[in-house]
Amino acid sequence: MKHIDNFNFKNKRVLIRVDYNVPLDENFKITNESRITASLPTLRKILQDGGSIILMSHLGRPKGGYEEKYSLKHLITSLSNHLERKVSFAPDCIGEEAYAISSDLKPGEVLLLENLRFYKEEEKGDVAFAEKLSKHGDFYVNDAFGTAHRAHASTTIVARFFPGAKCFGYLMVKEIESIEKVMKNSREPVTAVIGGAKVSDKVLIIENLMDKVNHLVIGGGMAYTFMRARGGTTGNSLVEEDRIELAAQLIKKAEEKGISLHLPEDSVVADAFSNDANTGISDSNKIADGWMGLDIGPKAIEKFSSVLLQSKTILWNGPMGVFEMEKFKKGTVAIADAIAHATEKGAFSLIGGGDSVAAVKHFGYAKKVSYISTGGGAMLEFLEGKELPGIKAVMEE
């Protein structure tokens, strides 16, 4: 792997693709700085070596051309404070003014370029646009795992203009190593906890995990499609009717490979999709008409937790229920707690996917697991076994 520690950046102008797609409030104040703080180790290494930095990122989904609410100038104060130095800003990511600033950078100085997506060429992966971006630096570092699955100009195409002068930043290295700890270098027993609403969203991940795991735990709305595949009745629970046969095939494949497939024995059921609904506990394969499963039940919590506490490698992607509602959060919290305890006992735990990450952070378990992925879509595609263009581009000469 082209690790940042293998290079010295003294007197180099380093063009870094970061993921500063941060949330801003109506006053353009950053409401969550985690994507900025995640990039700091890479920036500090380059600055300590005596290099200068040119940062490039996207923010939001501008429709074409400049939009005030998507300007990266709103990040300058935060970056300057974290780096304890003035961060310059180029009001364009290409053009004479931007080049004048970047070419004049001294060691230890930092420049932030304006939002890449103000140019449609960025998302199109335009070669000419990528070449224009490449003129800002002598060396290219990709530290934006969250966009590594996109073959955009700044994440992929620009790398071809830096033969022998490109590498991954610390964040990218951590992401790649963490996923490989699950997929290639795992300690057994290996358990994957897969939740969320739909089987169709997770089928490629489940299939790719079949050769990697000892235990496969299924929760969330998708569990009821599996229940139907086993001949159960699921009331008004979410079921993908056109995926029942697929769920049956996955159950059969798990049996053939000797994988222990765990479905929730019981569920918290409700008579409406509402926090004010009447609730009860039901066997997951005998849910009455008019009722729907919105969380895993106490027996499922006990079983799933027992499996996790015996595991040495854990992947969690997707909640166990509608955790945003108070009445249906218990299962997701219990899984987070069990993973935290397993981690404390020495297991490696990787959390990925927007809802799982949100749950772990919301319920106070962020520092009790081994690693939380910063890239939702990128992590999912990596777990599905797909080659990520942003990674491939740095690995190639």
C-alpha positions in Angstrom: 0.0 0.0 0.0 1.2 3.5 -0.8 1.2 4.7 2.8 1.8 8.3 3.6 4.5 7.3 6.2 6.7 6.1 3.2 7.2 9.6 1.9 8.8 12.8 3.0 7.1 16.0 1.9 9.9 18.5 2.5 9.5 21.4 0.1 6.7 19.6 -1.7 3.4 21.2 -2.7 0.9 18.5 -1.8 -2.5 18.4 -3.4 -4.9 16.5 -1.1 -8.4 15.3 -1.8 -10.2 15.5 1.5 -13.9 14.9 2.2 -15.1 18.2 3.7 -18.7 17.6 2.9 -19.7 18.8 6.3 -23.2 19.9 7.5 -23.8 23.7 7.8 -26.6 25.5 9.6 -28.6 28.4 8.2 -25.8 30.7 9.4 -23.2 28.7 7.5 -21.7 27.4 10.8 -20.4 23.8 10.8 -22.6 21.6 13.0 -20.4 18.5 12.9 -16.6 18.8 12.4 -15.7 15.1 12.4 -14.8 15.0 8.7 -12.4 17.9 9.3 -10.8 16.4 12.4 -10.5 13.0 10.7 -8.2 14.7 8.1 -5.9 16.4 10.6 -3.3 13.6 11.1 -2.5 13.6 7.4 -2.3 17.4 7.2 0.0 17.6 10.3 2.4 15.0 8.9 2.9 16.9 5.7 3.3 20.2 7.5 5.8 18.7 10.0 7.8 17.4 7.1 8.1 20.9 5.7 5.6 20.6 2.9 2.8 23.0 1.9 -0.8 21.9 1.3 -3.5 22.5 -1.3 -6.8 21.1 -0.1 -9.7 20.2 -2.5 -13.1 18.9 -1.7 -16.8 19.0 -2.6 -19.6 20.3 -0.5 -23.3 19.4 -1.0 -24.9 19.1 -4.4 -24.7 22.4 -6.2 -26.8 22.5 -9.4 -24.2 24.1 -11.5 -22.0 27.1 -10.8 -21.5 29.1 -7.6 -23.9 28.8 -4.7 -23.2 30.7 -1.5 -24.5 27.9 0.8 -22.1 25.4 -0.8 -18.9 27.6 -0.7 -16.0 26.0 1.1 -15.0 29.5 2.4 -17.3 28.7 5.4 -14.7 26.1 6.6 -11.8 28.5 6.8 -12.2 29.5 10.4 -12.5 25.9 11.6 -9.5 24.7 9.6 -7.4 27.7 10.7 -8.2 27.0 14.4 -7.5 23.2 14.1 -4.2 23.7 12.3 -3.2 26.8 14.4 -2.3 28.8 11.3 -3.9 30.9 8.7 -5.5 28.9 5.9 -5.7 30.8 2.6 -8.7 30.4 0.3 -8.9 30.4 -3.5 -12.4 31.6 -4.7 -12.0 29.1 -7.6 -10.5 25.6 -7.8 -8.8 26.4 -11.1 -7.8 29.5 -12.9 -5.1 32.1 -12.8 -5.8 33.4 -9.3 -5.9 29.9 -7.8 -2.6 29.0 -9.5 -0.9 32.2 -8.4 -1.7 31.4 -4.8 -0.8 27.7 -4.9 2.5 28.3 -6.8 3.6 30.8 -4.2 2.9 28.7 -1.2 5.8 28.4 1.3 6.5 25.3 3.5 4.0 25.1 6.3 1.3 27.1 4.4 -2.2 25.8 3.6 -4.6 26.7 0.8 -8.2 25.6 0.5 -9.7 25.6 -3.1 -13.3 26.4 -3.7 -15.9 23.7 -4.1 -15.0 21.3 -6.9 -18.6 20.6 -7.8 -19.1 24.2 -9.0 -17.8 22.6 -12.1 -19.8 19.8 -13.7 -16.6 18.4 -15.1 -15.7 17.2 -11.5 -18.5 14.5 -11.3 -18.1 13.7 -15.0 -14.5 12.7 -14.4 -13.3 15.1 -17.1 -9.6 14.5 -17.9 -8.9 18.1 -18.9 -10.4 19.4 -15.6 -8.3 16.8 -13.7 -5.2 18.0 -15.4 -6.0 21.6 -14.5 -6.3 20.5 -10.8 -3.0 18.6 -11.0 -1.2 21.9 -11.7 -1.6 22.9 -8.1 0.8 20.3 -6.7 3.9 18.2 -7.0 2.4 15.3 -5.1 -1.1 13.9 -4.8 -2.6 12.4 -1.6 -6.1 10.9 -1.5 -7.6 11.0 2.0 -11.3 11.0 1.0 -12.6 7.5 1.5 -16.2 8.7 1.5 -15.8 9.5 -2.3 -13.4 6.6 -3.2 -16.3 4.8 -5.0 -16.8 7.7 -7.4 -14.6 8.0 -10.5 -14.6 11.8 -10.3 -11.9 14.1 -11.6 -10.4 14.9 -8.1 -10.8 11.4 -6.6 -9.5 9.2 -9.4 -8.6 10.9 -12.8 -6.2 13.4 -11.3 -4.0 10.6 -9.9 -2.7 9.7 -13.4 -0.9 13.1 -13.5 1.3 12.1 -10.5 3.2 9.0 -11.6 5.4 7.9 -8.6 4.2 10.9 -6.6 0.9 9.8 -5.0 -0.2 8.0 -1.9 -3.1 7.4 0.6 -3.5 9.6 3.7 -3.9 8.2 7.2 -7.7 8.2 7.0 -7.7 6.1 3.7 -5.2 3.7 5.2 -7.3 3.2 8.3 -10.4 2.6 6.2 -8.7 0.1 3.9 -6.9 -1.7 6.8 -10.1 -1.9 8.9 -12.2 -3.5 6.1 -9.4 -5.9 5.3 -9.3 -6.9 8.9 -12.8 -8.2 8.4 -12.6 -9.4 4.9 -9.0 -10.8 4.7 -7.2 -10.9 8.0 -10.0 -11.7 10.5 -9.7 -13.7 13.7 -12.5 -16.3 14.2 -15.3 -16.4 15.1 -16.3 -13.7 12.6 -19.8 -12.2 13.0 -21.5 -9.9 10.6 -24.6 -8.1 11.9 -26.7 -6.9 8.9 -29.8 -4.8 9.5 -31.8 -2.1 7.8 -35.0 -2.1 5.9 -34.4 -4.0 2.7 -32.8 -7.3 1.6 -32.3 -5.7 -1.8 -30.0 -3.1 -0.4 -27.7 -5.7 1.3 -27.8 -8.8 -0.9 -24.4 -8.2 -2.5 -22.8 -7.6 0.9 -24.4 -10.8 2.3 -23.3 -12.8 -0.6 -19.7 -11.5 -0.4 -19.6 -12.2 3.3 -20.6 -15.9 2.9 -16.9 -16.9 2.5 -15.7 -14.7 5.4 -18.0 -15.2 8.4 -19.0 -17.9 10.9 -22.1 -16.1 12.1 -24.6 -14.0 10.1 -27.0 -12.0 12.2 -30.0 -10.5 10.4 -32.2 -7.8 12.0 -34.2 -4.7 11.0 -37.0 -4.7 8.5 -35.2 -7.1 6.2 -35.5 -9.9 8.7 -39.2 -10.3 7.9 -38.5 -11.1 4.2 -36.3 -13.9 5.6 -39.1 -15.0 7.9 -41.5 -15.3 5.0 -38.9 -17.3 3.1 -39.0 -19.8 6.0 -42.8 -20.0 5.9 -43.6 -17.6 8.7 -46.4 -15.1 8.9 -45.3 -11.5 9.4 -48.6 -9.4 9.6 -48.1 -5.9 8.3 -44.3 -6.0 8.7 -42.1 -4.7 5.9 -41.6 -7.5 3.4 -40.1 -7.4 -0.1 -42.4 -9.8 -1.9 -40.2 -10.0 -4.9 -37.2 -10.9 -2.7 -38.6 -13.8 -0.7 -37.1 -16.4 -3.1 -33.8 -14.6 -3.0 -33.9 -14.7 0.9 -34.6 -18.5 0.6 -31.5 -18.9 -1.6 -29.4 -17.0 0.9 -30.7 -19.2 3.7 -29.8 -22.3 1.7 -26.3 -20.9 0.8 -25.6 -20.2 4.5 -26.5 -23.8 5.4 -24.3 -25.2 2.6 -21.4 -23.2 3.8 -21.9 -24.1 7.5 -22.6 -20.5 8.5 -24.8 -20.0 11.5 -27.6 -17.7 10.3 -29.4 -15.9 13.2 -32.8 -14.4 12.6 -34.7 -12.6 15.5 -36.8 -15.2 17.4 -39.1 -12.5 18.6 -40.0 -8.9 17.8 -41.4 -5.7 19.3 -44.6 -5.3 17.3 -46.8 -2.3 16.9 -50.2 -1.6 15.4 -48.9 1.5 13.6 -45.6 2.9 12.4 -45.6 5.5 15.2 -44.0 6.0 18.6 -47.5 6.4 19.9 -48.6 3.0 18.6 -49.8 0.2 20.8 -46.9 -2.3 21.2 -46.3 -5.9 22.2 -43.9 -8.8 21.9 -44.5 -11.5 19.3 -42.7 -14.5 17.8 -41.2 -13.1 14.6 -42.7 -15.9 12.5 -46.2 -15.5 13.9 -47.0 -11.8 13.7 -50.7 -11.2 13.6 -52.5 -9.3 10.9 -52.6 -5.5 11.6 -49.3 -5.7 13.5 -45.8 -5.0 12.3 -42.3 -5.8 13.7 -40.4 -2.6 14.4 -37.5 -3.9 16.6 -36.0 -7.2 17.7 -37.4 -8.6 20.9 -35.9 -9.7 24.2 -35.1 -13.3 23.2 -33.4 -12.0 20.0 -31.4 -9.5 22.0 -30.2 -12.2 24.3 -29.3 -14.6 21.5 -27.6 -12.0 19.3 -25.7 -10.6 22.2 -24.4 -14.0 23.2 -23.1 -14.6 19.6 -21.4 -11.2 19.6 -19.7 -11.7 23.0 -18.1 -14.9 21.7 -16.8 -13.2 18.5 -13.3 -12.0 17.7 -14.1 -10.0 14.6 -17.4 -8.1 14.1 -18.9 -6.1 11.3 -22.1 -4.1 11.9 -24.0 -2.6 9.1 -27.7 -1.5 9.7 -29.9 -1.0 12.7 -32.1 -3.7 14.4 -35.2 -1.6 14.3 -36.6 1.9 14.0 -34.2 3.3 16.6 -35.2 6.9 15.9 -38.4 6.2 17.8 -38.0 5.7 21.6 -40.2 2.6 21.7 -38.2 0.8 19.1 -34.6 1.6 19.9 -33.8 -1.1 22.5 -32.6 -3.7 20.1 -30.2 -1.4 18.3 -28.8 -0.1 21.7 -28.4 -3.7 22.9 -26.4 -4.7 19.9 -24.2 -1.6 20.2 -23.7 -2.5 23.9 -22.8 -6.1 23.1 -20.3 -5.1 20.4 -18.7 -2.6 22.9 -18.3 -5.4 25.4 -16.9 -7.8 22.8 -14.4 -5.0 21.8 -13.4 -4.5 25.4 -12.7 -8.3 25.6 -10.3 -8.0 22.6 -12.5 -8.3 19.5 -12.1 -6.1 16.5 -15.3 -4.2 15.6 -16.0 -2.3 12.5 -19.1 -0.1 12.2 -20.2 1.1 8.8 -23.3 2.5 7.0 -25.0 5.7 7.9 -27.7 4.4 10.3 -25.3 2.2 12.2 -22.8 4.9 12.6 -25.5 7.4 13.6 -26.8 4.9 16.2 -23.4 4.2 17.7 -22.6 7.9 18.0 -26.1 8.9 19.3 -26.1 6.3 22.0 -22.6 7.0 23.2 -20.7 4.0 21.9 -18.4 5.7 19.4 -15.3 5.4 21.6 -16.1 1.8 22.6 -15.7 0.1 19.2 -12.6 -0.4 17.2 -13.3 1.6 14.1 -16.2 3.7 12.6 -16.1 4.0 8.8 -16.4 7.5 7.4 -17.6 6.3 4.0 -21.2 5.0 3.8 -21.5 4.2 0.1 -17.8 3.6 -0.4 -17.7 1.1 2.5 -20.8 -0.8 1.2 -19.2 -1.2 -2.3 -15.9 -2.3 -0.7 -17.8 -4.9 1.3 -19.6 -6.0 -1.8 -16.2 -6.8 -3.3 -16.2 -4.0 -5.8 -13.0 -2.3 -6.8 -13.1 1.3 -5.7 -11.8 3.7 -8.4 -10.3 6.1 -5.9 -8.2 3.3 -4.4 -7.2 1.7 -7.7 -6.0 5.1 -9.1 -3.5 5.6 -6.3 -2.3 2.0 -6.5 -1.5 2.2 -10.2 1.6 3.9 -11.6 
